[in-house]
Amino acid sequence: MFAMHRSLHRSALLVGASIVTLLALVGCNSSSSTTLDAAVGTPDVAVGATDSGSRDGAVTHDGKAPADQGTSDATGSKDSVAPADAAPPLDLTIEGCTQVSGDRPASNGSTAAPQVANAKLAAATPGQPLSGSFDFTDPQSDTVDVIIQVNGATVHYVCTLSGAENAAKKFDLSRLKLGAKFTPGTYLIYIGVRDAAGNVSGYLVVSLVVGTGGSIKVCATGTGSAAPFQLAGKAPSYSTSFYEQKNGSHPEYRNGTSASGTPLTIVYQSEANLDLGSCTKLLLSGDAAGTKPVGWDNCMLAQVRDAPGGAIVAHWYYCSGGISGIYHVPTSTPLAQHLAPTIPGTSLDPAVPNGAAFGYPAKAIDLMAKVPAGKTRFVLTLYVLDFGSVGSTTEIWAQPQ
C-alpha cells in the first residue's frame, strides 16, 4: 500500500540508519519532552517498555528512568545495579504541531478514507527543520489534518492542513523541527491524514536519521523475544493508478520470467536496519497481538542488505495467484516464491475484493527463513507490489522470537 504505515507500536526500538526505525516524540506546542531509554554506550536503540495503553501490551513507561537502573557517576557510567541495556533517557522533542496525549488514532481501512504515498525524508539535525514531504489523495476532498507519531511515544502530533496544502495534496515536513537536544539515532515515525468525517488513512512508516544513526536492537536483553513492531499500516483496496503516479514502478523487477515482463507498481515500501540479537525469528501478522492474518494485493517483495544502500544479499517474494513469477532484471534472475497464500482476500482487514487466496495465517511467514544463515544484523526492505488495477495491504507487524 502506501509507502509505510502505522506505529511500530509503542515499543521503544533503538535504531540505526536508513529507512525504518523508531521511537518517542515530544511535543509541538509543549515545553516538556517525551523520553525513552536507550542501550548504553551505543547510538542503537533497544526494544523497550512503553506506556500501559500501548496496543502491543508493553510494560508501563512514564518517561522516567526505572528505579532499578542504578545511579550514574560524574562520567555518566552506570553502577552495577543497572541492567545491561539501561541508559539515560533520550530527548526526542519535535516542535511545530499540536501535541496530543496518547496513541495516534487507528486507521479504519475505509475506502472513503484519504490515502498517503510517496514519503521522502532527509537526514536531520537537532534544532533544525525536517526536510521532506509526502502526497495524499482524498475521494471526498475533505482532508483536515496530518497525524504524526514516533514509534514508542505516548503522544502524537496533529498538524492542521492549510488551504494550499489541501489543494496541492502535498504536505511539507519542514513545518516540523527537531528539538535542540534531540538524541542522534535512527527513528521510525508514522504519518497519516484524517478527513472531516474522522476517517484515518493508513500510516506511512518512515525512517528519520539524526546524526550517525544505528540499527534497531530487536532482542537487546538476550531473552530471545521482544515486543512486536510495525513494518506497514493498512490501506484499503485502492486504484493502482494512484500508486503508479505517486510511487512509480519498481525499476529492477518485472512480473514474468524475463526482462520483458510487465512492470510492478510500488504500492508500499519500508526499510528497517535491524540487529536481532538473540532472536532467531521474525514472524509476520496483521496486528500487534499476533492473531490476525497478513496479506496484500498482489505481492510482497523482501530484500536483505548488509548495510543501508548496499548490495542485495537475498531477495524473495510472497504473491497471490495470477503471477507467473518475479524477475530481477539487473542480475537476469527469476526469484523464488517463499510461501503460497492460503487466506481468501475477502477475509483480510482491509479486504481484497476477491475470494482467491491473498493472505497468510498469523505467524505463518518467518522472514528469517530466507535471510542468509548466521546473519543477525541486516537492513530489511519490504515492497508491496501490484500488477492489476487495485492494490492493498493489511497492517504488517513483526513478531520477534
C-alpha positions in Angstrom: 0.0 0.0 0.0 1.5 3.4 0.5 5.0 3.9 1.4 4.8 2.8 5.0 2.4 2.9 7.9 1.2 2.9 11.4 3.3 2.8 14.6 6.0 0.2 15.4 3.8 0.4 18.2 4.7 1.8 21.5 7.7 -0.4 21.8 10.9 1.5 22.1 13.1 0.1 19.3 16.5 1.6 19.1 17.7 2.4 15.8 20.1 2.7 13.2 20.4 4.4 9.8 18.2 4.4 6.7 14.6 3.8 6.1 12.8 2.4 9.1 13.3 2.7 12.8 11.6 4.3 15.6 10.8 5.9 19.0 9.0 8.5 21.0 8.5 12.1 20.1 7.8 15.1 22.2 5.9 17.9 21.6 4.9 20.6 19.4 3.4 23.4 21.4 4.7 21.8 24.6 7.6 22.7 26.8 8.2 19.2 28.1 9.8 16.4 26.2 9.0 12.7 25.9 11.8 10.3 26.9 12.7 6.7 26.2 15.6 4.5 27.3 18.5 3.7 25.0 21.1 1.0 25.1 24.3 2.0 26.9 27.4 3.1 25.0 25.9 2.9 21.5 23.6 5.1 19.3 21.5 2.0 18.7 18.1 1.9 20.4 16.8 -1.2 22.0 13.2 -2.5 22.0 11.9 -1.3 25.3 8.9 -0.5 27.5 6.2 1.9 26.6 3.1 3.1 28.4 0.4 0.7 29.6 -2.0 2.0 26.8 0.2 0.5 24.1 -1.5 -1.7 21.6 1.2 -4.2 21.9 0.7 -4.6 25.7 4.2 -3.4 26.6 5.1 -2.5 30.2 4.2 0.9 31.6 6.7 3.6 30.8 6.3 7.0 32.3 9.2 8.7 30.6 11.4 8.4 33.7 14.3 6.1 34.2 13.1 2.9 36.1 14.1 2.8 39.8 16.3 -0.3 39.3 18.5 1.3 36.7 21.1 2.3 39.3 22.9 5.6 39.6 25.2 7.5 37.4 28.5 8.9 38.4 30.0 12.2 37.1 31.2 10.5 33.9 27.7 9.1 33.2 28.6 5.5 33.8 26.1 3.2 35.4 26.6 1.3 38.7 26.3 -2.5 38.9 22.6 -2.3 39.8 21.7 -1.2 36.3 20.6 -3.8 33.7 22.9 -4.2 30.7 20.6 -2.3 28.4 19.8 0.6 30.7 20.7 4.1 29.6 20.0 7.8 30.1 16.6 8.9 28.7 16.5 10.1 25.1 15.4 13.6 24.1 13.0 13.2 21.2 11.4 16.6 21.2 9.7 17.7 17.9 8.1 21.1 17.5 5.7 22.7 15.1 2.4 20.9 15.5 -0.1 20.3 18.4 0.9 17.6 20.8 -2.0 15.2 21.8 -1.7 12.7 24.6 -2.0 9.0 23.8 -1.6 6.9 20.7 -2.4 8.0 17.2 -5.9 7.1 16.1 -6.1 3.8 14.3 -6.6 3.6 10.5 -10.1 2.5 9.8 -9.5 0.8 6.4 -12.4 2.6 4.8 -12.3 3.2 1.0 -13.7 6.7 1.9 -10.6 7.5 3.9 -7.9 9.7 2.4 -4.7 7.9 1.4 -1.0 8.7 1.6 2.1 7.9 -0.5 5.5 9.0 -1.8 7.1 9.9 1.5 10.5 11.5 1.4 12.5 12.4 4.5 16.2 13.5 4.5 18.6 13.1 7.4 18.0 15.7 10.0 19.9 17.8 12.5 18.8 18.7 16.1 17.3 22.1 16.3 16.7 22.3 12.6 13.5 21.8 10.5 12.9 18.5 8.8 13.3 18.2 5.1 10.9 16.1 3.2 7.3 15.7 2.1 4.5 13.2 1.3 1.5 13.2 -1.0 -2.1 12.4 -0.2 -5.4 11.9 -2.0 -9.0 12.1 -0.8 -12.0 10.9 -2.7 -14.2 13.2 -0.5 -11.9 16.2 -0.8 -12.2 16.9 2.9 -8.8 16.1 4.4 -8.3 18.3 7.5 -5.1 17.3 9.3 -1.9 15.3 9.4 -1.2 12.9 12.2 2.4 12.0 13.2 3.8 9.7 15.8 7.2 8.4 16.7 7.2 4.7 17.5 7.0 4.1 21.2 5.8 7.6 22.1 3.0 8.2 24.4 1.9 11.3 22.5 1.2 12.0 18.8 1.0 15.2 16.8 -1.7 16.8 14.8 -0.9 19.4 12.1 -3.8 21.3 10.6 -3.6 21.4 6.8 -3.6 24.8 5.1 -5.8 25.5 2.0 -2.7 25.5 -0.2 -1.6 22.1 1.1 -5.0 20.7 0.6 -5.2 22.0 -2.9 -1.7 20.6 -3.8 -2.4 17.3 -1.9 1.1 17.5 -0.5 2.4 18.2 3.0 5.8 19.7 3.6 7.5 18.2 6.6 9.6 21.3 7.1 6.7 22.6 9.3 8.2 20.3 11.9 11.5 20.9 13.7 13.7 18.7 15.9 14.3 19.9 19.4 17.7 21.4 20.0 18.7 18.4 22.2 17.2 15.7 20.0 19.2 12.5 20.6 21.0 11.3 17.5 19.9 7.9 16.1 17.5 6.5 13.6 13.8 6.6 14.4 10.7 5.2 12.8 7.8 7.6 12.6 4.2 7.1 11.4 2.5 9.6 9.2 -1.2 9.7 8.2 -4.0 12.1 7.3 -7.6 12.4 8.6 -10.7 13.8 6.9 -13.6 15.8 8.3 -15.7 12.7 8.9 -12.9 11.2 11.1 -11.7 8.6 8.5 -7.9 8.0 9.0 -5.6 6.8 6.3 -3.2 4.0 6.6 0.1 5.2 8.1 3.3 5.7 6.2 6.3 4.2 8.1 9.3 6.5 7.5 12.8 6.4 9.0 14.3 9.6 10.4 18.1 9.5 10.6 19.6 12.0 13.1 23.4 12.1 13.3 25.1 8.8 12.8 22.0 6.6 13.4 22.3 3.0 14.3 20.4 -0.3 14.0 17.2 -1.4 15.8 18.1 -3.7 18.6 15.3 -6.2 18.4 16.2 -8.5 21.2 18.7 -6.4 23.1 18.2 -8.1 26.5 19.1 -11.6 25.5 15.8 -13.1 26.4 15.1 -14.5 23.0 11.9 -12.4 22.5 10.9 -8.8 22.2 7.9 -6.6 21.7 6.3 -6.6 18.2 6.9 -3.7 15.9 5.1 -2.5 12.9 6.5 -2.5 9.4 3.4 -1.3 7.4 0.0 0.1 8.1 -3.3 -1.0 6.5 -4.5 0.6 3.3 -7.8 -0.4 1.6 -8.2 -1.6 -1.9 -7.3 1.5 -3.9 -6.6 2.3 -7.5 -3.2 1.2 -8.7 -3.0 4.2 -11.0 -2.7 6.5 -7.9 0.3 4.5 -6.7 1.8 4.4 -10.1 1.5 8.2 -10.3 3.0 8.8 -6.9 5.4 5.9 -6.4 6.1 4.6 -9.9 7.0 1.0 -10.8 10.0 -0.8 -9.4 12.8 -0.3 -11.9 14.5 -3.7 -11.1 11.7 -6.2 -11.1 9.1 -7.5 -13.6 6.1 -9.7 -13.4 7.2 -12.7 -15.5 10.2 -14.8 -16.3 12.2 -12.3 -18.3 13.1 -8.6 -18.6 10.2 -8.2 -21.0 7.7 -8.9 -18.3 5.1 -6.3 -17.2 6.0 -3.6 -14.6 5.2 -3.9 -10.9 3.7 -0.8 -9.3 5.0 0.1 -5.9 2.1 0.3 -3.5 4.0 0.4 -0.3 7.7 0.5 0.8 9.5 0.4 4.1 13.0 -0.3 5.3 14.4 -1.3 8.7 18.0 -1.6 9.9 17.8 -4.5 12.3 20.0 -6.1 14.9 18.2 -9.3 16.0 20.5 -10.1 18.9 19.4 -13.3 20.5 16.2 -13.6 18.4 16.1 -16.1 15.5 12.7 -15.5 14.0 10.7 -12.5 12.6 7.2 -13.8 12.2 4.6 -11.6 10.4 1.0 -10.9 11.5 -1.7 -8.4 10.7 -1.8 -6.9 14.2 0.4 -6.3 17.3 -1.2 -9.2 19.2 -0.1 -11.7 16.5 -3.6 -13.1 15.9 -4.8 -11.6 12.6 -3.8 -12.9 9.1 -1.4 -10.8 7.0 -1.8 -10.2 3.3 -1.6 -7.9 0.3 -2.7 -7.3 -3.3 -0.7 -8.7 -5.1 2.9 -9.3 -3.9 5.2 -8.5 -1.0 8.9 -8.5 -2.0 11.6 -8.7 0.7 15.2 -7.6 0.3 18.2 -8.1 2.7 21.4 -5.9 2.6 24.4 -5.8 4.9 24.2 -2.0 5.2 21.9 0.8 4.0 22.4 1.4 0.3 24.5 -1.8 0.0 24.2 -4.7 -2.5 21.3 -7.1 -2.1 22.4 -10.3 -0.5 19.0 -12.0 -0.6 15.5 -11.3 -2.1 12.3 -13.3 -2.4 8.6 -12.7 -2.6 5.1 -13.7 -1.5 2.4 -13.3 -4.2 -1.3 -14.1 -4.9 -2.2 -16.2 -7.8 -2.1 -14.8 -11.3 1.6 -14.0 -11.4 4.0 -16.1 -13.5 7.0 -15.1 -11.3 9.1 -12.1 -10.4 12.2 -11.5 -12.4 15.2 -9.4 -11.3 16.4 -7.5 -14.3 19.9 -6.4 -13.2 21.0 -9.9 -12.5 18.8 -11.7 -15.1 17.5 -13.9 -12.2 14.0 -15.3 -11.5 13.2 -15.0 -7.8 11.7 -17.7 -5.6 8.2 -17.5 -4.0 8.8 -18.5 -0.4 5.3 -19.4 0.6 2.0 -19.5 -1.2 -1.1 -17.7 0.3 -4.0 -19.7 1.8 -6.3 -17.0 3.2 -9.1 -15.6 0.9 -8.7 -11.9 0.1 -12.2 -11.3 1.4 -11.1 -12.4 4.9 -8.4 -9.9 5.2 -8.5 -6.5 7.0 -8.8 -4.5 4.8 -10.4 -6.9 2.4 -9.3 -7.6 -1.1 -12.4 -7.7 -3.3 -11.5 -11.3 -4.5 -12.2 -14.6 -2.8 -8.9 -16.1 -4.1 -6.0 -16.6 -1.7 -4.2 -13.4 -0.9 -3.3 -13.8 2.7 -1.3 -15.9 5.3 -2.2 -17.0 8.8 -0.7 -15.0 11.6 2.9 -16.0 12.2 3.0 -18.4 9.2 5.6 -16.2 7.5 9.1 -16.2 9.1 11.3 -13.7 7.3 14.4 -15.2 8.9 13.8 -18.5 6.9 15.1 -16.7 3.8 17.8 -14.5 5.5 21.3 -16.0 5.0 22.2 -18.3 7.8 24.0 -16.7 10.8 23.1 -13.2 9.7 21.6 -11.3 12.7 22.4 -7.7 11.7 21.0 -6.5 8.3 18.8 -4.0 6.5 15.4 -5.3 5.6 13.4 -3.6 2.8 9.8 -4.6 2.1 7.8 -3.6 -1.0 4.1 -4.3 -1.7 3.8 -4.5 -5.5 0.8 -4.7 -7.7 0.2 -5.8 -11.3 -3.5 -5.3 -11.5 -6.0 -2.4 -11.2 -6.1 -2.1 -7.4 -3.7 -2.6 -4.6 -4.0 -3.0 -0.8 -2.2 -4.3 2.3 -3.1 -5.3 5.8 -1.0 -4.0 8.6 2.3 -5.8 8.7 3.7 -6.5 12.2 7.0 -8.3 13.0 6.8 -10.7 16.0 10.4 -11.3 17.1 11.2 -14.6 18.8 
